[in-house]
């Protein structure tokens, strides 16, 4: 843990930031906040903290081959869901509004029959994909008949009316999300106030019937039970919902126990290692978004965050961390090993402005995005982002009768390679003044200890933070920071 020394005999102090950490508690409340551990951040963009030993640039986003709508590209609409698993070696799938895509770890297929155009009697809106019972199933809304589930046999045969014709099922409810979850060899589908179920080839569009005016928006399965998130009513924005999470055994005609109430809007549920995680909103201001878990008939808050709610297809896991999309950024939470402290950090950004679905079917994040209706992308995490930023919490170095002067700032890095750079600003006295410090950059001297202060900019410092920017750095050779040490001393000041 970071340490601070206050020696009244020589009036010196020292701040040690090691290891570099994730977001501080209530990081969103104050741009110059000092609450939190000294190794934590007030803000960040595209920072990789998966290795507890270092802070470095998060990955950039590079289009899969043919993963855009440029000349010859296969992605011509926003991809809404990426299958979380591979169906065979280096093969997975994704769905957009009207197209079913076949993908590998490096490319989008553009060879008949892919991209496959979903057809119906009315306008089509795709939602989700799942691998179930040897088939790839895909859900969509047909504006003429209602909700539908199509199938692909993973070879050559598509059936866009699998649910209503092959299974003789009743069309799903109109204009609601149709999200999938597999549990106990059954497939469950959100269906408005209902949960639909497919047991091998036996369908039931209303296997569970919940309250009027509710809409199921996500579901997950653990411990032989299904958890379903209902919003009532299902409206977004600055509106107050009475939402809840329901537990169901997947067979009975009714749910178990009392629904867990959540005053606000639910975004998604996701199960990892038997823990049912939840994302919900209970306020409209900064920090009104919550990440927690459902257990014992209650919701337990893990962290508040600022941004937006993810949908069912915008949550998942990668490298052992739980991940979700918030304000078009991919956030990770967790730890790399059981004895490491957990941390929350903004890991990467999609290539374009608005994020769609994401998953890691081949072990590395693949994330969709678009810019309005003009550009589309399906990109894989690769290289290093030069958009990376990291701002520490602020450090209070003033007393009743004293201020401070900073004497030295030492940054320890791993060995650098050509093009590796990071710029640091000293921001002090509640951000009234900013001073650029010495750039850390690769040189033939191959240093790993970098004294970046030069001359102290002021002898009246009350508080300060360090802002790190990788904007002038490299997409191939990163700066990996192992620790920061700041040394100074107190000065009498009335």
N, C-alpha and C positions, 0 to 999 in steps of 0.2 A: 504494500500500500504506500501511497505517497506520504512523505513526511515533511513537516515544517519545523525548523529550529528557531527558537527565540531566546538568545543568550543575552541577558540583561547586562552582563559584565562587559562584553565588547560591542553590544548593540547590533550584532549581525543576525541575519536570518537567512534561511535557505529553504527553497521549495523544490521537492523532487517529484517529478511526474513519471511514474513507472509502475505498472505498465500503462500504456495509453488506453483510455477507456471509452465507453459509449456515452450516450446522452445522460446528462445529469437529471435528477428529479426536477420536475416543473421547469425544464429547460425553455419552454415556450412562454413563460410568464414575464421574463425580463431579459432584454438583450445584453445586459451587463450584470446578470445575476451571479451571486457568489455561493449559492447553496449547492451542496453536493460534494463528492469526493474530488480531490485536487487533480485526479487523472481523468476527469470527465469533461464533456463538451456542452457548450450552450447551443451550438449549431454546427452542422456539417452537411456536406454534399459528397456523395460518391466516395465513401471511405471504407476501406477493408480492415475490419478488426476481427476477422475469423481466426487469425493467429494471435494468441494472447500476448506474444512477445513484441509485436510491432504494430504500428500504424502506417498504412500505406494507401496509395490510390486504389479506389475500387475499380472494377473493370469497366471498360467502355462497352458499347453495344454495336456489333457489326452485323449487318444483314446476312442471314443465311444466303447461300447461292440461290438466286432467283427469289429471294425473300423480300421483294419490294414490287412496286408497280412501275418501275423504270422499264426501259425498252427490253422486252423479253421476260420481264418478271412475272411471278405467279400470284403475288399477293396484291389483290385489287380491292380489298375491303378490310376493315378492322377485324382481326382475329379475336374472337371473344373467349374462346376456351382452348387450351392446349392440354392434351391428354397427359396425365401425371406419370404414366408408365409407358414403357415400350411394349409393343405387341409381339415383336420378334427382334432379333439382333439389328440394332440401328434403324428401327422402323417405329414411328409413332404417327399421331394424327392431330389435327386441329380443325376448328370450325369457326367460320365467320358468319355474316348475315345470311349468305346464300350458298357459300362454297365450303366443301369439305376438302381439307388439304392433307397430303401425305408428306411427312418430313423425316429427315435423318438428323444426325448431330451436326451436319454441315450444310444441308441443302433442302430446298423445297422441291418436290417433284413436279415437273411440268411435262408430263407424258401421259397420253390417254390411259386411263380415264381421269387422271387428276390434272388440275383441280376439278373436282366433281361438282356439278351444279345440282343442288337439291331442287326438285320440282314438286309442284302441288297445284291445286285448283285456284289458289289465291296467292297474294304476296307472301314471301317467305322471310322469317326472322329466326336465325339459328341461335342456340343457347349453349349446348354442352355436348361432350362426347365421353363415352365410357367403353371399356373392353369387358364384355360380359358374355359368358356361356359360348365362347368361341366366335362371337360376333363383335364388330364395332357398331355400337348403337349411337345415334345422334338425335338430339331433340330439337324441335323447331316449332314455330307457330305458323300455321297456314291460315291466312286471313279469312278464308272461306269456311273451313270446317272446324278450326280450333287447333289445340295442341296435338302434335304428332311425333312419333318416334320412328325413324328410319333405321335400316340395317345395311351393313356391308360385310360380306363373308370373308374379307381379308384376302380375297383372290380376284374375283372379277364381277361379282353380282351385287348390285345395289337394289334395295327395296325401300322406296320412300314412304310406303304405306304399310310398313311392317306392323305397327301397333293396331291400326284400325281394320286392316284387311287380312293379313296373314294370321294375326292373333284374334281377329274379330272383336277388338276392344273398342270401347267408347272413346271418342275424341276427348283429349284433355281440355281443361278449362281454358277459356279465351284470354289472351293478353296478360298472362302471368309467366314468371320464369319457370323453366323446366330443368331443374338441376338433378344430377345423379349421385347416388351413393350405394355401394355394394356392401352387404353384410349378411353373414350366414347363408351364403349361396343365393341370396335374393337381391334384386335390384329395386331400389326405392327412388321415387321421382317426386319432386315438389310439384304441386298441382293446385295452386290457389289455396283454398281453405282445406284441401284434402292432401293426403299423401298417397300416390299411386304405388302399386307393387307389381313386380314381375317375378314370378317364381318359376324358373326355367322357361316354360312357354305358357304358363297360366297367368293371365293379367287381371288386375283389379284397379280401376281408375280411382276408386274411393275406398281404399283399404283402411284409411284412417280419416275420420270426419271431425274437423275441429270447429271452432266458433265461427259464426257468421261475421263477415267483414275482415277476417284474417287472411293473410297471404303467407304461405311458406316460402322463405327466401334462402334457406340453406339447411343442410342436414349432415350428420356424421354418425359413425357407428363405432362403438367400443363396448366391451364387457357384455356382449349379447344384447345390447340395447341400442336403439336409434335415438339420437337427439335431433329435434326439429326446431328451427327458429321460425317463429311467426311474428309478423308485424301487423298491428291493428290500429288504424288502417295502414296500408303500405304506401306511405307518402314520404318524400324526401324534403330536404331544405330545412327552413326554420319552422318546423312543425313538431308537435309533441305527440309521440305514438305511445300506446300502451302495448308493449311487445312482451313476448315470453318465450321460454324454452320448454319444450314438452319431451318427456321420456316415454318411449313406446317399445314394446317387445317385438314389434314387426308382424305380429300374428293376430292379437286380440282386436276387437272392434273399437276399443277405447284405450286411452293413454293411461299411464301409471302415475299414481300420486297426484300432487298438486303442481300445476305448471309453475315454473320459476318466473316471476314477473320482472320485467325490465322496463322502467319508465324511460322510454326513448326508442331509438331505431336500431335494429340489429342489422349488421352487414353480412357476417359469415360465421360459420362454425368449421373447425378442422380438428381431427384427432391425430395426435402424435404420441406414440408410446403409451397408449391408454389414457391420455389426458385430453379432455375435450375443451379446446380453446375457443374463445368467442371474441368477436369484435363488435362493439356497439357504441352508440352515441347517446350521451345523456345531457348535452349542452350544446349551445350554438357558438360559443366563443372559443378562443385558443385553449387547448387542453380539454375540449369537450368530447374527445374521442378516447375510447377505452379498449384495452387489450387485457383479457383475463381468462379464467377457466371456470367451467361449470362442474360443481361437485357438491354432493350432499344436500341437494335442494336449494343451492344458492350459487350466485355468481361471485367469484373472488377476483378482485382487481389485481392485475400484475403491474401494468404501467398505463398512465395517461400519455397521450401524444397529440400532436397538432397535425392536421392534414385532412384526411377524408376516410370514409369507410370503404373497405374492400368488398367486392362481391364474392360469391361462392367460388368463382373461377380465378380469383385474384389472391388466393391464399394457398400456402403449401409449405414445403420444406426443402432445404438444400444445405449440404455440408453439415448436417446435424442441427441447423438453426431453423426455427419457424420463420416464415417470411410472408409479407403481405404488401400490396400496393397501397400507398397513401399519397394523395396529391401527385400522382404520376411518378412516384419514386418507389423503389423496392427497399423496404425496411426489413432488417433481420433482427431476431432476438434469440438469445440462448447462450450456450457456451460450447467450446470445442471439446471439453472433457468434463467428467463429473466433479472434479475438484476445482475447476476454474470458476470465477465469478461470472454470473450472467451479465450480458450487456445488450443494449439496443442501439442500433446504428443504421444510418442510411447508406445502403451498400452500393446501389447502382441506379442509373436512370435509363429509361428506354431511349431509342434513337430519336423518336419524334415526340411531340408535345403531349399527346393524350395516350395513356397506357390502356391496353386491352388485357387479355388473359396472359398468364405466365405459368410455367412449370419447368421441371428439370428432369424430363424422361430419360436423359442420357447422362445425368450427373452435374450438368452445368445449366444455369438459368437460360431459358429461351423466353423472350418477352415480346409481345406485340404492341404496336403503337401506330398512331396516325396523326396527321395534321389536317384538321377539317376533313374535307372530302377530296383533297388533292394529292396527298402522299400517304403511303402505307408501308409498314415495315414489320417483318418478323425476324428478330435479331437474337444473336447469342452473345453471352458475356465473353469478352475477349480483351486481351491487352490491358491497358491502364487508362483511366479517365484523366484528362487534363482539366476537367471541370471540378476536380476534387478540391474541397475546402474543409478546414477544421478549425474551429474557434474554441479555445479553452474556456472554462468558467473564469470569472474575475477573482483576483486575489486581493484581499483587503490588507494593506501593509501600513496603515496609519493607526496611531493611538490617540489618546486624549491630548497629549502634548507633543506628538511626533508625526512626521511623515517619513518617506523613505527615498533612498537613492539606490538604483539597481547597479550593481558592480559587474556582473557577468551573467551571460546566458550560454549554457553549453548544451548543444544538441548532439546526441550520439546516434549514428545511423549504421546500418550495415554498409558494406562496401558498395560504392556507386559505380555505374557504368556510363558510357557516353550519352550525354543529353539529359541525364537525371538532374533535376533542379527542384527546389522548393523555396518560396519567398515567405518571409515572416514579417508581420507588422506588430509592433508594440503599441497597444491601444490603452490609454491610461486616463485617469481622473474622469471616470464615468464617460469615456469615449469623447471627451472634449478634444483630445490630441491623439494623433496617430503618427508614429515614426517608423519608417522602413528600416529593417535591420539587414545585416549582411546576408546576401543570398547563399544558400547551400547549393553547390553545384559540383559535378564531377570534375576532377582534375587529375593529372598524371601522378600527383602526390598520393592519391587514393586514400584520403583521410577518412576516418570514421568519427573523429571528435571535431566539432565545429563550434568555435566561439563566435557568436553572431551579433553581439551587442555593439562592439566598438566603444565609443564614448557614451556615457550615460546621458540620455536626452534631457533629464530634469533631476533636480534635487528636491522636488516637492511632489513626489508621487504618493497619492493616497490609495489608489487601487489600479489594477491593470489586468489585461488579458493578452494572450498571444493568438494572433490570427495567422493560420498557415494556408498558403495557396500554392497549388501545383500547376497553375495556368501556363507557366513557362517551361513546364517539364516535358517528359517524354511519354508516349503511348506504349513504348516497348521496354524502357529501362526506368523503373520507378525509384523513388526515394523511400526507403524503409526506415522509419524512425523507431529507435529502441527506447529512448528516454530523453527527458528534458530536465535540466537542473538550472535553477535561477537563484542567484546569490545577491544579497544587498545588505544595507544597514539602515538603521533608524537615525533620523536627525530631529533635534528639538525644534518644535514649531508651535507657537501659541495659536 
